[in-house]
Amino acid sequence: MNDIVLDIQNISKAFQKEKVITEASFKASRNAVFSILGKSGSGKTTLLKIISGLEQQDSGSLFLEHEEISAIPAHKRNIVYLYQDALLFPHLDVFENIAFGLRLRKIPKKDIVKQVNKMIFDLQLEEHSHKMPTQLSGGQRQRVAFGRALIIKPKVLLLDEPFGALDVDTRKQMQQLCKQTILNYKITTVFVTHDLKEALLMGDQIGKMENGVLKTFINQSEFLNDPTTGAKEEIEFWKNIYKNEERF
Ligand SMILES: Nc1ncnc2c1ncn2[C@@H]1O[C@H](COP(=O)(O)OP(=O)(O)OP(=O)(O)O)[C@@H](O)[C@H]1O
């Protein structure tokens, strides 16, 4: 049976007169990644902000483990929202940035050291654990932000185009590492991207957002075979590009 952690029902939102989201609904299963694919301006970020509590919907309901959370403030939802330029604490090194949430929760020091070192190992940051944020590359900073979010084991992790600023190779490495770490730590995740391949690679479940309307699919094959997604054409396009590359 599908164990639903996050149940989004008929969420609508307008800014002044601009309707940004129209009756969006989806269900995210436990320990799975739900990808939302959509062009720039389609309303993806607004939807994540509503789920995290940074924005309020005009209508519709949000259930987290069957509890309606619309009236619960962002910091009490146990949902972490991570965006592309996730900020690290500039005065703390990598270890302390990742440890921060555990220190706030007054976890015993010995356990903090153990858990943070494991996270640093899992995210391949061992060589960098005593560096300050300004001494890190974009991909390394993104991994620290990711570790800081995961270590407190949120009920839901919201990832908003987290790899958007990275070069192609780093992006590929991060996709794999991120997917593997989410699986290992068993975190229910909503992943937003404008990149079709990334949405398919990261997502166990998938939805497509267009002009504020979210269409969801039972599985990847339903998504791929639906003529309205344009997925088949885009995959054919990439296949042809790769075929042409092989000729050179
Ligand atoms: N606080 C706000 N006030 C007014 N309009 C807003 C506000 N936030 C977002 N919008 C508008 O809502 C629409 C959707 O924006 P949103 O950031 O949700 O899109 P997106 O799909 O995440 O795009 P991108 O991938 O470019 O970030 C845009 O037209 C944007 O201008």
PDBQT file of the ligand as one rigid body, heavy atoms in Angstrom, charges set to zero:
ROOT
HETATM    1  N1  LIG A 301       5.780  37.540  -4.348  1.00  0.00    +0.000 N 
HETATM    2  C1  LIG A 301       5.323  37.637  -5.587  1.00  0.00    +0.000 A 
HETATM    3  N2  LIG A 301       4.599  38.716  -5.970  1.00  0.00    +0.000 NA
HETATM    4  C2  LIG A 301       4.106  38.809  -7.228  1.00  0.00    +0.000 A 
HETATM    5  N3  LIG A 301       4.262  37.877  -8.186  1.00  0.00    +0.000 NA
HETATM    6  C3  LIG A 301       4.965  36.779  -7.864  1.00  0.00    +0.000 A 
HETATM    7  C4  LIG A 301       5.534  36.601  -6.565  1.00  0.00    +0.000 A 
HETATM    8  N4  LIG A 301       6.190  35.396  -6.548  1.00  0.00    +0.000 NA
HETATM    9  C5  LIG A 301       6.050  34.872  -7.778  1.00  0.00    +0.000 A 
HETATM   10  N5  LIG A 301       5.314  35.687  -8.570  1.00  0.00    +0.000 N 
HETATM   11  C6  LIG A 301       4.929  35.422  -9.973  1.00  0.00    +0.000 C 
HETATM   12  O1  LIG A 301       4.373  34.114 -10.028  1.00  0.00    +0.000 OA
HETATM   13  C7  LIG A 301       4.726  33.455 -11.253  1.00  0.00    +0.000 C 
HETATM   14  C8  LIG A 301       5.326  32.086 -10.946  1.00  0.00    +0.000 C 
HETATM   15  O2  LIG A 301       6.585  32.268 -10.290  1.00  0.00    +0.000 OA
HETATM   16  P1  LIG A 301       7.398  31.031  -9.683  1.00  0.00    +0.000 P 
HETATM   17  O3  LIG A 301       8.643  31.596  -9.080  1.00  0.00    +0.000 OA
HETATM   18  O4  LIG A 301       6.520  30.239  -8.824  1.00  0.00    +0.000 OA
HETATM   19  O5  LIG A 301       7.732  30.210 -11.011  1.00  0.00    +0.000 OA
HETATM   20  P2  LIG A 301       8.780  29.046 -11.261  1.00  0.00    +0.000 P 
HETATM   21  O6  LIG A 301       8.076  28.005 -12.056  1.00  0.00    +0.000 OA
HETATM   22  O7  LIG A 301       9.398  28.625  -9.991  1.00  0.00    +0.000 OA
HETATM   23  O8  LIG A 301       9.859  29.771 -12.169  1.00  0.00    +0.000 OA
HETATM   24  P3  LIG A 301      11.474  29.678 -12.137  1.00  0.00    +0.000 P 
HETATM   25  O9  LIG A 301      11.820  28.295 -12.607  1.00  0.00    +0.000 OA
HETATM   26  O10 LIG A 301      11.882  30.771 -13.101  1.00  0.00    +0.000 OA
HETATM   27  O11 LIG A 301      11.894  29.968 -10.723  1.00  0.00    +0.000 OA
HETATM   28  C9  LIG A 301       5.670  34.412 -11.970  1.00  0.00    +0.000 C 
HETATM   29  O12 LIG A 301       4.959  35.066 -12.999  1.00  0.00    +0.000 OA
HETATM   30  C10 LIG A 301       6.121  35.380 -10.906  1.00  0.00    +0.000 C 
HETATM   31  O13 LIG A 301       6.385  36.644 -11.442  1.00  0.00    +0.000 OA
ENDROOT
TORSDOF 0
